[in-house]
């Protein structure tokens, strides 16, 4: 029997490393509750699935596709596909654009 999104917290236990070029405001750095709230608002505005919300939250927290895939029990290629769909829906060309959309906009 497969676990659903709501059955476990897919947040990886590895601390992410975000590039210095992102230059996030101190109030949003690694603040999971702020990120969760912003992802929820964005998900409502652009109608994201629960899996897309989870991937977007983990991307915004700075996790790599491989780490996200491991945490969600999916392949990094599947995570990349979710990220591609998110970029199309949310706007942006890179995963850093997705991070900015959640953290800064």
Phi and psi in radians as a Rosetta constraint file:
Dihedral C 1 N 2 CA 2 C 2 CIRCULARHARMONIC -1.452 0.35
Dihedral N 2 CA 2 C 2 N 3 CIRCULARHARMONIC 2.559 0.35
Dihedral C 2 N 3 CA 3 C 3 CIRCULARHARMONIC -1.441 0.35
Dihedral N 3 CA 3 C 3 N 4 CIRCULARHARMONIC 2.560 0.35
Dihedral C 3 N 4 CA 4 C 4 CIRCULARHARMONIC -1.674 0.35
Dihedral N 4 CA 4 C 4 N 5 CIRCULARHARMONIC 2.949 0.35
Dihedral C 4 N 5 CA 5 C 5 CIRCULARHARMONIC -0.918 0.35
Dihedral N 5 CA 5 C 5 N 6 CIRCULARHARMONIC -0.704 0.35
Dihedral C 5 N 6 CA 6 C 6 CIRCULARHARMONIC -1.364 0.35
Dihedral N 6 CA 6 C 6 N 7 CIRCULARHARMONIC -0.185 0.35
Dihedral C 6 N 7 CA 7 C 7 CIRCULARHARMONIC -1.407 0.35
Dihedral N 7 CA 7 C 7 N 8 CIRCULARHARMONIC -0.306 0.35
Dihedral C 7 N 8 CA 8 C 8 CIRCULARHARMONIC -2.736 0.35
Dihedral N 8 CA 8 C 8 N 9 CIRCULARHARMONIC 2.785 0.35
Dihedral C 8 N 9 CA 9 C 9 CIRCULARHARMONIC -1.594 0.35
Dihedral N 9 CA 9 C 9 N 10 CIRCULARHARMONIC 2.012 0.35
Dihedral C 9 N 10 CA 10 C 10 CIRCULARHARMONIC -1.465 0.35
Dihedral N 10 CA 10 C 10 N 11 CIRCULARHARMONIC 0.248 0.35
Dihedral C 10 N 11 CA 11 C 11 CIRCULARHARMONIC -1.200 0.35
Dihedral N 11 CA 11 C 11 N 12 CIRCULARHARMONIC 2.126 0.35
Dihedral C 11 N 12 CA 12 C 12 CIRCULARHARMONIC -1.092 0.35
Dihedral N 12 CA 12 C 12 N 13 CIRCULARHARMONIC 2.671 0.35
Dihedral C 12 N 13 CA 13 C 13 CIRCULARHARMONIC -1.528 0.35
Dihedral N 13 CA 13 C 13 N 14 CIRCULARHARMONIC -0.094 0.35
Dihedral C 13 N 14 CA 14 C 14 CIRCULARHARMONIC -1.471 0.35
Dihedral N 14 CA 14 C 14 N 15 CIRCULARHARMONIC 2.364 0.35
Dihedral C 14 N 15 CA 15 C 15 CIRCULARHARMONIC -1.301 0.35
Dihedral N 15 CA 15 C 15 N 16 CIRCULARHARMONIC 2.221 0.35
Dihedral C 15 N 16 CA 16 C 16 CIRCULARHARMONIC -1.306 0.35
Dihedral N 16 CA 16 C 16 N 17 CIRCULARHARMONIC 2.822 0.35
Dihedral C 16 N 17 CA 17 C 17 CIRCULARHARMONIC -2.162 0.35
Dihedral N 17 CA 17 C 17 N 18 CIRCULARHARMONIC 1.960 0.35
Dihedral C 17 N 18 CA 18 C 18 CIRCULARHARMONIC -1.657 0.35
Dihedral N 18 CA 18 C 18 N 19 CIRCULARHARMONIC 2.560 0.35
Dihedral C 18 N 19 CA 19 C 19 CIRCULARHARMONIC -1.176 0.35
Dihedral N 19 CA 19 C 19 N 20 CIRCULARHARMONIC 2.572 0.35
Dihedral C 19 N 20 CA 20 C 20 CIRCULARHARMONIC -1.125 0.35
Dihedral N 20 CA 20 C 20 N 21 CIRCULARHARMONIC -0.486 0.35
Dihedral C 20 N 21 CA 21 C 21 CIRCULARHARMONIC -1.128 0.35
Dihedral N 21 CA 21 C 21 N 22 CIRCULARHARMONIC -0.349 0.35
Dihedral C 21 N 22 CA 22 C 22 CIRCULARHARMONIC -1.176 0.35
Dihedral N 22 CA 22 C 22 N 23 CIRCULARHARMONIC -0.601 0.35
Dihedral C 22 N 23 CA 23 C 23 CIRCULARHARMONIC 0.811 0.35
Dihedral N 23 CA 23 C 23 N 24 CIRCULARHARMONIC 1.161 0.35
Dihedral C 23 N 24 CA 24 C 24 CIRCULARHARMONIC -1.425 0.35
Dihedral N 24 CA 24 C 24 N 25 CIRCULARHARMONIC 2.609 0.35
Dihedral C 24 N 25 CA 25 C 25 CIRCULARHARMONIC -1.084 0.35
Dihedral N 25 CA 25 C 25 N 26 CIRCULARHARMONIC 2.500 0.35
Dihedral C 25 N 26 CA 26 C 26 CIRCULARHARMONIC -0.964 0.35
Dihedral N 26 CA 26 C 26 N 27 CIRCULARHARMONIC -0.568 0.35
Dihedral C 26 N 27 CA 27 C 27 CIRCULARHARMONIC -1.181 0.35
Dihedral N 27 CA 27 C 27 N 28 CIRCULARHARMONIC -0.385 0.35
Dihedral C 27 N 28 CA 28 C 28 CIRCULARHARMONIC -1.827 0.35
Dihedral N 28 CA 28 C 28 N 29 CIRCULARHARMONIC -0.163 0.35
Dihedral C 28 N 29 CA 29 C 29 CIRCULARHARMONIC -1.100 0.35
Dihedral N 29 CA 29 C 29 N 30 CIRCULARHARMONIC 2.057 0.35
Dihedral C 29 N 30 CA 30 C 30 CIRCULARHARMONIC 0.964 0.35
Dihedral N 30 CA 30 C 30 N 31 CIRCULARHARMONIC 0.442 0.35
Dihedral C 30 N 31 CA 31 C 31 CIRCULARHARMONIC -1.700 0.35
Dihedral N 31 CA 31 C 31 N 32 CIRCULARHARMONIC 1.657 0.35
Dihedral C 31 N 32 CA 32 C 32 CIRCULARHARMONIC -1.060 0.35
Dihedral N 32 CA 32 C 32 N 33 CIRCULARHARMONIC -0.620 0.35
Dihedral C 32 N 33 CA 33 C 33 CIRCULARHARMONIC -1.198 0.35
Dihedral N 33 CA 33 C 33 N 34 CIRCULARHARMONIC -0.670 0.35
Dihedral C 33 N 34 CA 34 C 34 CIRCULARHARMONIC -1.143 0.35
Dihedral N 34 CA 34 C 34 N 35 CIRCULARHARMONIC -0.772 0.35
Dihedral C 34 N 35 CA 35 C 35 CIRCULARHARMONIC -1.097 0.35
Dihedral N 35 CA 35 C 35 N 36 CIRCULARHARMONIC -0.775 0.35
Dihedral C 35 N 36 CA 36 C 36 CIRCULARHARMONIC -1.027 0.35
Dihedral N 36 CA 36 C 36 N 37 CIRCULARHARMONIC -0.778 0.35
Dihedral C 36 N 37 CA 37 C 37 CIRCULARHARMONIC -1.127 0.35
Dihedral N 37 CA 37 C 37 N 38 CIRCULARHARMONIC -0.741 0.35
Dihedral C 37 N 38 CA 38 C 38 CIRCULARHARMONIC -1.206 0.35
Dihedral N 38 CA 38 C 38 N 39 CIRCULARHARMONIC -0.647 0.35
Dihedral C 38 N 39 CA 39 C 39 CIRCULARHARMONIC -1.133 0.35
Dihedral N 39 CA 39 C 39 N 40 CIRCULARHARMONIC -0.700 0.35
Dihedral C 39 N 40 CA 40 C 40 CIRCULARHARMONIC -1.078 0.35
Dihedral N 40 CA 40 C 40 N 41 CIRCULARHARMONIC -0.760 0.35
Dihedral C 40 N 41 CA 41 C 41 CIRCULARHARMONIC -1.132 0.35
Dihedral N 41 CA 41 C 41 N 42 CIRCULARHARMONIC -0.802 0.35
Dihedral C 41 N 42 CA 42 C 42 CIRCULARHARMONIC -1.113 0.35
Dihedral N 42 CA 42 C 42 N 43 CIRCULARHARMONIC -0.703 0.35
Dihedral C 42 N 43 CA 43 C 43 CIRCULARHARMONIC -1.099 0.35
Dihedral N 43 CA 43 C 43 N 44 CIRCULARHARMONIC -0.656 0.35
Dihedral C 43 N 44 CA 44 C 44 CIRCULARHARMONIC -1.206 0.35
Dihedral N 44 CA 44 C 44 N 45 CIRCULARHARMONIC -0.698 0.35
Dihedral C 44 N 45 CA 45 C 45 CIRCULARHARMONIC -1.188 0.35
Dihedral N 45 CA 45 C 45 N 46 CIRCULARHARMONIC -0.680 0.35
Dihedral C 45 N 46 CA 46 C 46 CIRCULARHARMONIC -1.958 0.35
Dihedral N 46 CA 46 C 46 N 47 CIRCULARHARMONIC 0.154 0.35
Dihedral C 46 N 47 CA 47 C 47 CIRCULARHARMONIC 0.991 0.35
Dihedral N 47 CA 47 C 47 N 48 CIRCULARHARMONIC 1.218 0.35
Dihedral C 47 N 48 CA 48 C 48 CIRCULARHARMONIC -1.628 0.35
Dihedral N 48 CA 48 C 48 N 49 CIRCULARHARMONIC 2.568 0.35
Dihedral C 48 N 49 CA 49 C 49 CIRCULARHARMONIC -1.270 0.35
Dihedral N 49 CA 49 C 49 N 50 CIRCULARHARMONIC 2.938 0.35
Dihedral C 49 N 50 CA 50 C 50 CIRCULARHARMONIC -1.131 0.35
Dihedral N 50 CA 50 C 50 N 51 CIRCULARHARMONIC -0.639 0.35
Dihedral C 50 N 51 CA 51 C 51 CIRCULARHARMONIC -1.168 0.35
Dihedral N 51 CA 51 C 51 N 52 CIRCULARHARMONIC -0.717 0.35
Dihedral C 51 N 52 CA 52 C 52 CIRCULARHARMONIC -1.112 0.35
Dihedral N 52 CA 52 C 52 N 53 CIRCULARHARMONIC -0.694 0.35
Dihedral C 52 N 53 CA 53 C 53 CIRCULARHARMONIC -1.066 0.35
Dihedral N 53 CA 53 C 53 N 54 CIRCULARHARMONIC -0.752 0.35
Dihedral C 53 N 54 CA 54 C 54 CIRCULARHARMONIC -1.107 0.35
Dihedral N 54 CA 54 C 54 N 55 CIRCULARHARMONIC -0.814 0.35
Dihedral C 54 N 55 CA 55 C 55 CIRCULARHARMONIC -1.083 0.35
Dihedral N 55 CA 55 C 55 N 56 CIRCULARHARMONIC -0.782 0.35
Dihedral C 55 N 56 CA 56 C 56 CIRCULARHARMONIC -1.080 0.35
Dihedral N 56 CA 56 C 56 N 57 CIRCULARHARMONIC -0.727 0.35
Dihedral C 56 N 57 CA 57 C 57 CIRCULARHARMONIC -1.073 0.35
Dihedral N 57 CA 57 C 57 N 58 CIRCULARHARMONIC -0.779 0.35
Dihedral C 57 N 58 CA 58 C 58 CIRCULARHARMONIC -1.226 0.35
Dihedral N 58 CA 58 C 58 N 59 CIRCULARHARMONIC -0.620 0.35
Dihedral C 58 N 59 CA 59 C 59 CIRCULARHARMONIC -1.098 0.35
Dihedral N 59 CA 59 C 59 N 60 CIRCULARHARMONIC -0.780 0.35
Dihedral C 59 N 60 CA 60 C 60 CIRCULARHARMONIC -1.110 0.35
Dihedral N 60 CA 60 C 60 N 61 CIRCULARHARMONIC -0.503 0.35
Dihedral C 60 N 61 CA 61 C 61 CIRCULARHARMONIC -1.367 0.35
Dihedral N 61 CA 61 C 61 N 62 CIRCULARHARMONIC -0.141 0.35
Dihedral C 61 N 62 CA 62 C 62 CIRCULARHARMONIC 1.714 0.35
Dihedral N 62 CA 62 C 62 N 63 CIRCULARHARMONIC 0.203 0.35
Dihedral C 62 N 63 CA 63 C 63 CIRCULARHARMONIC -1.377 0.35
Dihedral N 63 CA 63 C 63 N 64 CIRCULARHARMONIC 2.594 0.35
Dihedral C 63 N 64 CA 64 C 64 CIRCULARHARMONIC -1.411 0.35
Dihedral N 64 CA 64 C 64 N 65 CIRCULARHARMONIC 2.800 0.35
Dihedral C 64 N 65 CA 65 C 65 CIRCULARHARMONIC -0.975 0.35
Dihedral N 65 CA 65 C 65 N 66 CIRCULARHARMONIC -0.717 0.35
Dihedral C 65 N 66 CA 66 C 66 CIRCULARHARMONIC -1.088 0.35
Dihedral N 66 CA 66 C 66 N 67 CIRCULARHARMONIC -0.749 0.35
Dihedral C 66 N 67 CA 67 C 67 CIRCULARHARMONIC -1.166 0.35
Dihedral N 67 CA 67 C 67 N 68 CIRCULARHARMONIC -0.698 0.35
Dihedral C 67 N 68 CA 68 C 68 CIRCULARHARMONIC -1.127 0.35
Dihedral N 68 CA 68 C 68 N 69 CIRCULARHARMONIC -0.784 0.35
Dihedral C 68 N 69 CA 69 C 69 CIRCULARHARMONIC -1.032 0.35
Dihedral N 69 CA 69 C 69 N 70 CIRCULARHARMONIC -0.759 0.35
Dihedral C 69 N 70 CA 70 C 70 CIRCULARHARMONIC -1.084 0.35
Dihedral N 70 CA 70 C 70 N 71 CIRCULARHARMONIC -0.796 0.35
Dihedral C 70 N 71 CA 71 C 71 CIRCULARHARMONIC -1.161 0.35
Dihedral N 71 CA 71 C 71 N 72 CIRCULARHARMONIC -0.576 0.35
Dihedral C 71 N 72 CA 72 C 72 CIRCULARHARMONIC -1.721 0.35
Dihedral N 72 CA 72 C 72 N 73 CIRCULARHARMONIC 0.017 0.35
Dihedral C 72 N 73 CA 73 C 73 CIRCULARHARMONIC 1.028 0.35
Dihedral N 73 CA 73 C 73 N 74 CIRCULARHARMONIC 0.741 0.35
Dihedral C 73 N 74 CA 74 C 74 CIRCULARHARMONIC -2.312 0.35
Dihedral N 74 CA 74 C 74 N 75 CIRCULARHARMONIC 2.867 0.35
Dihedral C 74 N 75 CA 75 C 75 CIRCULARHARMONIC -1.336 0.35
Dihedral N 75 CA 75 C 75 N 76 CIRCULARHARMONIC 2.696 0.35
Dihedral C 75 N 76 CA 76 C 76 CIRCULARHARMONIC -1.018 0.35
Dihedral N 76 CA 76 C 76 N 77 CIRCULARHARMONIC -0.538 0.35
Dihedral C 76 N 77 CA 77 C 77 CIRCULARHARMONIC -1.138 0.35
Dihedral N 77 CA 77 C 77 N 78 CIRCULARHARMONIC -0.660 0.35
Dihedral C 77 N 78 CA 78 C 78 CIRCULARHARMONIC -1.165 0.35
Dihedral N 78 CA 78 C 78 N 79 CIRCULARHARMONIC -0.703 0.35
Dihedral C 78 N 79 CA 79 C 79 CIRCULARHARMONIC -1.069 0.35
Dihedral N 79 CA 79 C 79 N 80 CIRCULARHARMONIC -0.734 0.35
Dihedral C 79 N 80 CA 80 C 80 CIRCULARHARMONIC -1.071 0.35
Dihedral N 80 CA 80 C 80 N 81 CIRCULARHARMONIC -0.670 0.35
Dihedral C 80 N 81 CA 81 C 81 CIRCULARHARMONIC -1.146 0.35
Dihedral N 81 CA 81 C 81 N 82 CIRCULARHARMONIC -0.749 0.35
Dihedral C 81 N 82 CA 82 C 82 CIRCULARHARMONIC -1.066 0.35
Dihedral N 82 CA 82 C 82 N 83 CIRCULARHARMONIC -0.759 0.35
Dihedral C 82 N 83 CA 83 C 83 CIRCULARHARMONIC -1.096 0.35
Dihedral N 83 CA 83 C 83 N 84 CIRCULARHARMONIC -0.676 0.35
Dihedral C 83 N 84 CA 84 C 84 CIRCULARHARMONIC -1.100 0.35
Dihedral N 84 CA 84 C 84 N 85 CIRCULARHARMONIC -0.770 0.35
Dihedral C 84 N 85 CA 85 C 85 CIRCULARHARMONIC -1.105 0.35
Dihedral N 85 CA 85 C 85 N 86 CIRCULARHARMONIC -0.681 0.35
Dihedral C 85 N 86 CA 86 C 86 CIRCULARHARMONIC -1.126 0.35
Dihedral N 86 CA 86 C 86 N 87 CIRCULARHARMONIC -0.753 0.35
Dihedral C 86 N 87 CA 87 C 87 CIRCULARHARMONIC -1.066 0.35
Dihedral N 87 CA 87 C 87 N 88 CIRCULARHARMONIC -0.672 0.35
Dihedral C 87 N 88 CA 88 C 88 CIRCULARHARMONIC -1.167 0.35
Dihedral N 88 CA 88 C 88 N 89 CIRCULARHARMONIC -0.771 0.35
Dihedral C 88 N 89 CA 89 C 89 CIRCULARHARMONIC -1.305 0.35
Dihedral N 89 CA 89 C 89 N 90 CIRCULARHARMONIC -0.768 0.35
Dihedral C 89 N 90 CA 90 C 90 CIRCULARHARMONIC -1.564 0.35
Dihedral N 90 CA 90 C 90 N 91 CIRCULARHARMONIC -0.560 0.35
Dihedral C 90 N 91 CA 91 C 91 CIRCULARHARMONIC 1.822 0.35
Dihedral N 91 CA 91 C 91 N 92 CIRCULARHARMONIC 2.457 0.35
Dihedral C 91 N 92 CA 92 C 92 CIRCULARHARMONIC 2.268 0.35
Dihedral N 92 CA 92 C 92 N 93 CIRCULARHARMONIC 2.834 0.35
Dihedral C 92 N 93 CA 93 C 93 CIRCULARHARMONIC -1.922 0.35
Dihedral N 93 CA 93 C 93 N 94 CIRCULARHARMONIC -0.368 0.35
Dihedral C 93 N 94 CA 94 C 94 CIRCULARHARMONIC -2.311 0.35
Dihedral N 94 CA 94 C 94 N 95 CIRCULARHARMONIC 2.952 0.35
Dihedral C 94 N 95 CA 95 C 95 CIRCULARHARMONIC -1.178 0.35
Dihedral N 95 CA 95 C 95 N 96 CIRCULARHARMONIC -0.452 0.35
Dihedral C 95 N 96 CA 96 C 96 CIRCULARHARMONIC -1.189 0.35
Dihedral N 96 CA 96 C 96 N 97 CIRCULARHARMONIC -0.562 0.35
Dihedral C 96 N 97 CA 97 C 97 CIRCULARHARMONIC -1.118 0.35
Dihedral N 97 CA 97 C 97 N 98 CIRCULARHARMONIC -0.667 0.35
Dihedral C 97 N 98 CA 98 C 98 CIRCULARHARMONIC -1.101 0.35
Dihedral N 98 CA 98 C 98 N 99 CIRCULARHARMONIC -0.743 0.35
Dihedral C 98 N 99 CA 99 C 99 CIRCULARHARMONIC -1.060 0.35
Dihedral N 99 CA 99 C 99 N 100 CIRCULARHARMONIC -0.799 0.35
Dihedral C 99 N 100 CA 100 C 100 CIRCULARHARMONIC -1.074 0.35
Dihedral N 100 CA 100 C 100 N 101 CIRCULARHARMONIC -0.700 0.35
Dihedral C 100 N 101 CA 101 C 101 CIRCULARHARMONIC -1.062 0.35
Dihedral N 101 CA 101 C 101 N 102 CIRCULARHARMONIC -0.684 0.35
Dihedral C 101 N 102 CA 102 C 102 CIRCULARHARMONIC -1.364 0.35
Dihedral N 102 CA 102 C 102 N 103 CIRCULARHARMONIC -0.784 0.35
Dihedral C 102 N 103 CA 103 C 103 CIRCULARHARMONIC -1.529 0.35
Dihedral N 103 CA 103 C 103 N 104 CIRCULARHARMONIC -0.507 0.35
Dihedral C 103 N 104 CA 104 C 104 CIRCULARHARMONIC -1.942 0.35
Dihedral N 104 CA 104 C 104 N 105 CIRCULARHARMONIC -0.752 0.35
